[in-house]
Amino acid sequence: MMAVLYVNHRYGGYRLRILPEYLDERFLELCCRLTSGGNKDAIRINSSKHAQVFQFNFGGQNYFHKTFLPRTCTESIKEIFKGTRADRALKGHLLLNSRGFLAPCVIMVGRKGVRNFMVTRGVPDPINLETLFQSLSKPDSQSRINSKISVIVDLGHLIGRLHALGITHGDLRWGNLLLAKTDSGRIHYNFIDNERTVQYFRLRNQRRLKNLVQMNMFSDISITRTDRLRFFHAYLQENPNLQSRKKEWIRKVISKTKKRLDKKHSIKKSLKKCLRTNKRHMRTVKYDHYTVARRDFFEKVDFTGFLQNIDELMQDGRILKDGNKCFVSRVSLAGREVVVKRYNCKGIIHSVRHTIKRSRARRNWLHAHRLRMLNIPTAKPLAFIEKRRLLIIYKSYFITEYIDGQKLSDFLQDNSLLEKQRLSMVKKVTELLNKLSEHRITHGDLKPSNILIVDNKPMLIDLDSMTVHHSDWMFNIKRSKDLICVESRIGRNVHDSNA
């Protein structure tokens, strides 16, 4: 691969290393100005607290500008020996390119005092790895299944080749791999955030394990245990020296991953993140409303107009329930089918009570996230809205994706099913209830319409009465009610289905 030549240049007090073809006065002026806090033509991209990232367009090409912020008071001392974080990122980029791996082209790095930054060329039509797997998570065709397997195997070979050359990536999260499809349909994998990408003469097992655990940390239910084993077998093909200790390495990766996930996804800590602005969610607080929404939903919908006309949209949609306590409607938003559930006000005392103990929409939002963190299937939560008057909640809304599933009772009464299929589904429902019990959770309203069959698996909806218990005796009482409710309505003893 051809060597990339950078030239040293000074501009506006900044010391730059830049590709010669980008020595353009307007380009330099824009990049250096972004380091000082942005520009009206640039878009702020969500990033960690130790960096500031902007996306901008120049000459019809997308670029990303990343300013590295000090992480500790010793950062300046570290720069004396290792160079600035921007310099280290450039070094990692050049290392990957020289070994045949892809990374977004670094246009320049610069420094002025304690400020240092990097500008990279954008990857054309990038695909986030997480987004790709979510799009392939519904196995409605063999081609989707094959595409998912192909990507997983490719990733195993990719990381295997990286380690076979003694290279490790300092933060090998899924978000630091960008995918780009060529005209022929082939997928190229680009490593980003290469500040800690280093090559060692001999790769220590500890560093190898760290990267494997980082890749295994993705906890979406669409990635099965079989998928993870496919990744590891492909990885071993590039590192045959590990074949003799294959089972030992699998145990190490699983054990370490579990510890990391337990630490990272402590439920209480993760639920707090679901209530504030971050890379996945957007929170809006106004005098008359409080809203938290998924970014991918918030950014595609005219949310201001949606808030103003939400009741009219629900009336025009397909009404699923019209009761005194709540009103439920299926609505189409930005080409996406969603279910909106409105909790009605029953008086001032009712409003004050729910303002103090939190709205039902907010509780449903947290319940849904809790279940998904525990890999218990439920409809994806998209947003919750609390409308207020003088700080008192008088209406709240909970929005989820629409799930096209079959009610459990209808599934079991289907005459075309074999008895073996019915028993299999009852067993799956039992396993679902057992999983709830493991985490001391009761649903509270397990009627057949609240258990949907999707892709031949049970899924819980309507989490209004869900409770996480701290008291043993109350948990046992509520759990018994859940079991009785299911048994009486599906006509089978769920205890016996374990046999």
Helices and strands as residue ranges (DSSP letters): E 7-11, E 14-18, G 20-22, H 25-35, E 43-45, E 51-58, E 61-68, H 75-82, H 85-98, E 106-112, E 115-121, E 127-128, H 129-135, H 142-164, E 167-168, G 174-176, E 177-181, E 187-191, E 198-199, H 205-216, H 225-238, G 240-245, H 246-264, H 267-273, E 281-285, E 289-294, H 295-298, H 303-308, H 310-316, E 318-322, E 326-333, E 336-343, H 348-357, H 360-373, E 381-389, E 392-401, E 406-407, H 408-412, H 419-438, E 441-442, G 448-450, E 451-454, E 457-460, E 467-468, H 472-490, G 496-498
